[in-house]
Amino acid sequence: MPKLVECAINFSEGRREAVIREIVASARTSPDVAVDVSSDAAHNRTVLCLIGPLEAVAQAAFAVSVAAVRLIDMNQHRGEHPRFGAVDVIPFVPLGETTMAEAVAAAHALGQRLGEELGLPVYFYEEAARHPARRNLADVRRGEFEGLAEKMRDPAWMPDCGPQQPHPTAGAVAVGARIFLVAYNVNLGTADVVVAKAVARAVRARTGGLANVKALGVLVEKDGRPVAQVTMNLTDPFQTPLYRVFELVRLEAERYGVPVSSSEIVGLVPLEVLLDAARYYLRLDGFAPEQVLETRLWASA
């Protein structure tokens, strides 16, 4: 596989379709960049996945940031997902022969440009972090947009580059480099968000659950009705597989007499993650990626 990168930009708009379309259109700056879009109205958030050569993807990410800053006013934003900026998170994920060091360099270069040209305070996180306390995105974003000005008055939380105060309408941005993660939500058969919060507490690594899992319990709307949801990031889905996370959520929800109604993957997912789930639930013995028809077709193309 050639040197490629994925950039899973999260921007803070999931409801206004015209705005989403305009921001997504700004990403189509190069025929070499593939674009995948997943919006969620309840979270009021869109995940825009860009895949292609590093330089082309970085340019597309900057164009998306320009559009997001112009079109999104965080003073008017409300949603279930934590956020502190219009273009909230920009992670670079190395693919193929791209190294993590190259992804980190791309994150630093883009962050410098966002600070200088768009006036955004920039925090580097995960592998791109310049301070150990900033590796964890949840710590960087804690306080959200509403608490950002006060947080930035603390010398420990001055941005890595860009202005030393929040952008008045676009807040701040976290730019990072990391391995592939899977954004995964499990919807429960109840509208009681207390149950979702209890399940999230049991599942997430920080409170004694599974390694490589970040989880929150939120209330979202599905088909016009309220649904309690466990929304998660699997920060290493190869070490903590999807099926194991699903099963623990299901077991914990059953303690409260609540079933799982559905689950959803946000954005892109590696084939191996889905094959792991198939092997587990179908009890497949020795099943290999080469047995997937499309994999054989790609290999022979």
N, C-alpha and C positions, 0 to 999 in steps of 0.2 A: 504494500500500500504506500502511495507517495506521501510526502509531508503535507498533512492536513491538520486542521484544528476545528473543534466545535466551539461555538460561542453561544451559550444559552442565556440571552439577555432577558431579564425580567423588567418590564416597565409597568407603571402603575395606572393602567387603564384596561378594564375588561367589560365595559358596558356601552360606551359610545362607539358604535360600529364605524362611523365615518372617521373618527379619530384613529381607531385601530388600523383601518385600511390605509390611512395616510402614513402612519408611522411604519407599517409593514412595507409599503411601497418604497420608502426611503432606503430599505435594506437591499433592494434589488439593483445594486450599483454595478454588479459584475455578473456575467453569465457563468462564471466559475463558482459562484456562491449559491448553494442550495438553501432554501428557506422553508422552515416548518413553523406553523403558528398554532398556539393553543391558548384560548382566552377563557376566563372564568368570571362571570358576572358577580357571583357572591364574594369571591376574593377580590374582585375589581382589579384584576391583574392579567397580564398577557405574558406568556413565555414564548419568545421568538428565538428559535434555534437556527443558527447560521453554520453551515459546514462548507469548507473549501480551503484553498491555500491561505496561509497565515496572513500575508499582507492584504489580500483581498477581503478577508473576513474582518480584519481590524479596521479597514476603511469603511466597510458596511456598518460595523458597530458604532463608529463615530457618526455616520450619517443618521443612524437610528437615534442616537443621543441628541443630536441637533433637533430632530423632529419632536422627540419626547419633551425636551425642555421648552420648546415653542408652544406645544399644544396641551400640556398638562400643568394644572395649577394644584399643587399639593394642599393648599389651603382649603380646597373644595373636595378633597379626596377622602372617601370613607370605604372601608372594605375589611374583610375578615383576616386577610394575610398581613403579617408585620411588614412595614415598609418605612423608608425614610427619604425616598427620593423619587422623582418622576421616572428617570431611568435608574432603577433601584439597584440592580446587581448586574455585573458584566463579568462572567467567568470564562476563562480560556481553558479548554480541555484538549490536551495533545492527542492526536490520532496518528496512526501509521508510524512513520519514522520521525515525527516531530518529538522533540525532547521536552521534558518539563521545564528545563532551563530556558528554552526558546519561548514557551508559553508564558513564563514569568517575565521575560524581557518584553514580550508583546503587551502584557498587562501594565507594566510600568510605563511603557511608551504611550499607550493609550491614556492612562491616567494623567500623565503630565499634560497631554494635549487637551483633555477635558477640563483640567484646571485652568490652563492658560487661555484657551479659546472660548470656552463656554461659561467660565466663572463658577465651576462646580467644586465644592470641597470633595476631595477624593481620599478614600480609605482603602488600603491594600489588604487583602485577606487571604487565608489559606496559604498555599505555597508562595504567594507573592507578598505575604505580610512582612513588614519591616520591623514589627514589634511582636513579641510572643503573645501579648494580650489581644492581638487583633487577628489571630488565625481563625477564630471561630466567628462566622458571620453573625450569629445570634448576638454575640457580645458587641460587635460593631454597630449593629442596628438597634440595640436595646434603647428604649426611650422613644423610638420612632420619630416621625417628622415633628410631632408636636413637642417633643422634648429635646430636639436637636440643638437649639440655640443654647439652652442651659448646659447640655452635655459638652458642647464645644468650648464653654468657658473654663472647663477643667483642663489644665495643661496636659494631663495624661491622654486627653481625647482631641487634641488639635489634629487636623487632617494631615495626611502624609504629603499632600500637595494641593495647590489651589488656594482659594480664599480662606481666611481664618474665621468666617462666619457663614451660616447657611445661605444658599441661593434663595432669594425671597419667595420664589414660586416652585422651584425644582428641588429644593432640599440639598441632599448630598448623594454620592454614588459610591458603591463598593465595587472595586475592580480586583479580580483575583485570578489565580491559576489553580487548577485542581484536577483530580482524577474524575472519571465519569460518575455522576450520581443519578439516581432515579427519583423523580418527584412522584409520589404515590399517595393517593387518597382512598380511604375506606369509608363508605357511607353506611351508617347504622340505621336499623329499623326503628328509630325513635327521633323525636324532636327535642329530647332532653339533653342539652349540651353538657350538663353535669356528668352524664355517663361518658360522653366523648372525652371530656377532660380527664376523667379517672382512667380511662383506657390509655390515653396518650401518656399519662404519668407512668403507667405500668410498662409501656412499650419502649419509651425513649431511653437512650443510654445514660443521660445525665441524671436520671432518677432511678437507676437500677435495672433498666430494661435491657434491650438488645444492643450490642455494640454497633456502632455506625448508623444509628437511627436517631433522627431528630423528629419530634412529634408534638403537635398541638391539637387540642379539641376545640372545634369551632362549630357555629351554627350557620348553615348555608341554605339556599333555596334551590330545590330541584323540582322541575315541572310544577312550579307554582306552590310548593308546600315546603315548610321548614324541615330540614334534615340535619341531625347531628353528624359531624364528620371528624374523623381522625386524619389530619393532613400531615404528611411526612416527607422528609428527605432521607433517602437511603444513601449515605455518603460513600459507602463501598459495597455495592450490591453483589460483588463477587465473593466477599467474605461473609456478609450477612444477606442471604438470598431472599428474594421476594416472597417465596412461599412460606418461609419461616416467619416473616413479619406478618403476613396475612393470617396465618394460623394463630399467632399470639394475640392479635387484635380480636379474632373471632372468639377465642377462649376467654379473654378478659371481658368481652361484651356479654358473653353468656352468663357470667357471674351476676349480671344485673337483669337477666331475662330478656336480653336484647339480641336480635339476630343481626347479621351483616346483610345488607340489602344489595350492595354492589361495591365495586372498586374501580378506580380509574388511574391510568398513567398519564401524567402531564408531560408533553413534549416527547422527545425521542428516547428510545431504550435499546440497549445492545441486544442482539439476537440471543446471545448466550444466557442472558437473564431470563428470557422467556423459555428457552430450552431447559434450563434448570427447573422451572416450574412444571413443564411438561413431563420431565423425567420423574419428578416427585409424585405428581398426582396420577399419572398413567402407569407408574411403576415400570418405566422403560429401562431395559437392561442394555447398557453399552451403546445408547443412542448417540450418534455423532452429528455435528453440524453439517457434514458432507451429505447426510441423508435428507436434508431439506432441499427440495427441488430447486428453489431459487438460488440457493448457495452454489449448487452445481452449475446452474446457468451463468451466474456471475463469473465463476472461475473459468468457464470455457469461452467467455465473451472476448 
